[in-house]
Structures are given as structure tokens and as C-alpha cells.
Amino acid sequence: MREDDDPVVDALATAAYGAGFEDPAAFAAKVAAGFAVVAELEGVVVGYGVALPWRGALPDLQDRPAAPVQEPEYLFVHDICVAADARGAGVGSALMRHIEGVAAERGLPEMNCIAVHGAEVLWRRLGWRPSDRLLPSQYPPDSVPMTRQ
């Protein structure tokens, strides 16, 4: 993800989650503490993924990590978002494969995420299952912590 991708990423997030779902500073802090990648079709950004090495309890939605976590236990997949008109084209799966590759490179066999707005079905298709980890308080109450080895 490049800085000039920010307006498109912001628009994708707003379309998927609604305005104000996550504070832009919290999102930027998570990107800085981890990594972000975009997916393009025919030169147009149609999706993005954000993940960060993490330790302990799942981070809350508005958390702003000050730096990358030292000695992480797992990779927290904060977000995978695909434009509505690009869904079904394998964009989400491609983003997940990239994130899985980063997890493997960093020696992190466990990944965790929080499925929001009914996305649990999509995460299950990517091989994830519900987790017994505690749902952080700032997420919508119907969100589902999920894990994948």
C-alpha cells in the first residue's frame, strides 16, 4: 500500500463498514505497526489487507499501537476489504494468500481476526474458525473472533 492509495482505501472502508467505523489514526497506527497491501485489477485498487504481528489479547478497534510488537505470538489480520464490484473475482483469496505468506516468513503459524458485519461466512470459506478469544469491547457485539493455523 502506498500513500497515494489512501483515498481509495478510505473509500473502500467507508463503503464496507460505514463512515466513522474506525478512527483514521487507529487504522494508520495498525498499518505502521504491521503491513498493508492493496489488490489491483486492471490498474485500479479494488481491495486491501492490513495485518500486524501481535501478542496477548486481540487489539481493540480504536487501539493505536505505538510500534511493532516485539516477540509476537500470532499475526492479527485486522482487515481484508474488497470492493463490491470486485467480489467473486478471487481478490480476497489473493490478499489472504499474501498475508499467509508474510505470516510464514515471520514464523507465525497462528493468525487471528475479528469478523464484523456478518463476514464470518467469508472468513470460514478462507479456512478460519471461531475462536474462544475475548471480543474486544469496541467491536460491534455481533462480531466474531476467529482463528486459523
C-alpha positions as CSV (number, residue, x, y, z in Angstrom):
1,M,0.0,0.0,0.0
2,R,1.3,3.4,-1.0
3,E,0.4,6.8,0.5
4,D,-1.5,7.7,-2.7
5,D,-3.7,4.6,-2.2
6,D,-5.1,6.2,1.0
7,P,-8.2,7.9,-0.6
8,V,-9.2,4.7,-2.4
9,V,-8.6,2.6,0.8
10,D,-10.7,5.1,2.8
11,A,-13.5,4.9,0.3
12,L,-13.4,1.1,0.3
13,A,-13.5,1.0,4.1
14,T,-16.4,3.5,4.3
15,A,-18.4,1.6,1.7
16,A,-17.8,-1.7,3.6
17,Y,-18.1,-0.5,7.2
18,G,-19.8,2.9,7.2
19,A,-18.3,6.3,8.0
20,G,-16.5,6.6,11.3
21,F,-16.3,2.8,12.0
22,E,-12.6,3.1,12.8
23,D,-10.7,6.3,13.5
24,P,-8.2,7.0,10.7
25,A,-5.4,7.5,13.3
26,A,-6.1,4.0,14.7
27,F,-6.0,2.5,11.2
28,A,-2.8,4.3,10.4
29,A,-1.2,3.1,13.6
30,K,-2.0,-0.5,12.9
31,V,-0.6,-0.2,9.4
32,A,2.6,1.3,10.8
33,A,2.9,-1.5,13.4
34,G,2.4,-4.1,10.7
35,F,1.9,-4.1,7.0
36,A,-0.7,-3.3,4.4
37,V,-1.2,-4.5,0.8
38,V,-3.5,-3.5,-2.0
39,A,-5.0,-5.6,-4.8
40,E,-5.4,-4.1,-8.2
41,L,-7.4,-5.2,-11.2
42,E,-6.5,-3.5,-14.5
43,G,-4.6,-0.9,-12.6
44,V,-7.4,0.0,-10.2
45,V,-7.2,-0.7,-6.4
46,V,-10.1,-3.0,-5.6
47,G,-9.1,-4.3,-2.2
48,Y,-6.7,-4.1,0.6
49,G,-5.4,-6.1,3.6
50,V,-3.9,-5.0,6.9
51,A,-2.2,-7.3,9.4
52,L,0.2,-6.9,12.3
53,P,2.3,-9.2,14.4
54,W,0.6,-9.3,17.8
55,R,0.9,-10.6,21.4
56,G,-1.7,-11.3,24.0
57,A,-5.4,-10.3,23.8
58,L,-6.9,-9.2,20.5
59,P,-6.4,-5.5,19.8
60,D,-9.4,-3.3,20.1
61,L,-10.8,-1.4,17.1
62,Q,-9.5,2.0,18.1
63,D,-6.2,0.8,19.6
64,R,-3.2,2.7,18.3
65,P,-0.1,0.6,18.6
66,A,3.0,2.8,19.1
67,A,5.4,0.4,17.4
68,P,5.6,-3.1,16.1
69,V,5.2,-5.7,18.8
70,Q,8.4,-7.4,20.0
71,E,8.2,-11.2,20.1
72,P,4.7,-11.6,18.6
73,E,2.7,-14.7,19.3
74,Y,0.5,-14.5,16.2
75,L,-0.4,-12.4,13.2
76,F,-3.6,-10.3,13.7
77,V,-5.4,-9.8,10.4
78,H,-7.0,-6.5,11.1
79,D,-8.8,-6.2,7.8
80,I,-9.4,-7.6,4.3
81,C,-11.7,-5.4,2.3
82,V,-12.8,-5.9,-1.3
83,A,-14.8,-3.5,-3.5
84,A,-18.4,-4.7,-4.0
85,D,-17.9,-4.8,-7.8
86,A,-14.8,-7.0,-7.5
87,R,-16.2,-9.6,-5.2
88,G,-16.2,-13.1,-6.6
89,A,-13.0,-12.5,-8.6
90,G,-10.6,-14.1,-6.1
91,V,-9.3,-10.8,-4.8
92,G,-10.0,-11.6,-1.1
93,S,-8.3,-15.0,-1.5
94,A,-5.3,-13.5,-3.2
95,L,-5.0,-10.9,-0.4
96,M,-5.2,-13.8,2.2
97,R,-2.6,-15.8,0.4
98,H,-0.2,-12.8,0.5
99,I,-0.9,-12.4,4.3
100,E,-0.4,-16.1,4.9
101,G,3.0,-15.8,3.1
102,V,4.0,-13.0,5.4
103,A,2.9,-14.9,8.5
104,A,5.0,-17.9,7.3
105,E,8.1,-15.7,6.6
106,R,7.8,-14.3,10.1
107,G,7.4,-17.7,11.7
108,L,3.9,-17.0,12.9
109,P,1.8,-20.2,12.4
110,E,-1.3,-18.8,14.1
111,M,-3.4,-16.0,12.7
112,N,-6.4,-14.3,14.4
113,C,-9.0,-11.8,13.2
114,I,-12.4,-10.4,14.1
115,A,-15.2,-10.9,11.6
116,V,-17.6,-7.9,11.5
117,H,-20.9,-7.2,9.8
118,G,-21.7,-10.9,9.1
119,A,-18.3,-11.6,7.4
120,E,-17.8,-14.8,9.5
121,V,-19.2,-16.7,6.5
122,L,-16.5,-15.3,4.2
123,W,-13.7,-16.0,6.7
124,R,-14.9,-19.6,7.1
125,R,-14.6,-20.0,3.3
126,L,-11.0,-19.0,3.7
127,G,-10.4,-21.7,6.3
128,W,-11.0,-19.8,9.5
129,R,-13.0,-20.9,12.5
130,P,-14.5,-19.2,15.5
131,S,-12.1,-18.6,18.4
132,D,-12.5,-18.6,22.1
133,R,-10.6,-15.3,22.4
134,L,-12.4,-12.5,24.0
135,L,-14.1,-10.0,21.7
136,P,-12.7,-6.5,22.4
137,S,-15.3,-4.0,23.6
138,Q,-15.1,-1.5,20.7
139,Y,-16.3,-4.0,18.1
140,P,-20.0,-4.5,17.3
141,P,-21.5,-7.1,19.6
142,D,-22.3,-9.5,16.7
143,S,-18.6,-9.6,15.7
144,V,-16.8,-13.0,15.9
145,P,-13.2,-13.6,16.9
146,M,-11.7,-16.1,14.5
147,T,-8.5,-18.1,14.2
148,R,-6.5,-20.0,11.6
149,Q,-3.4,-22.2,12.0
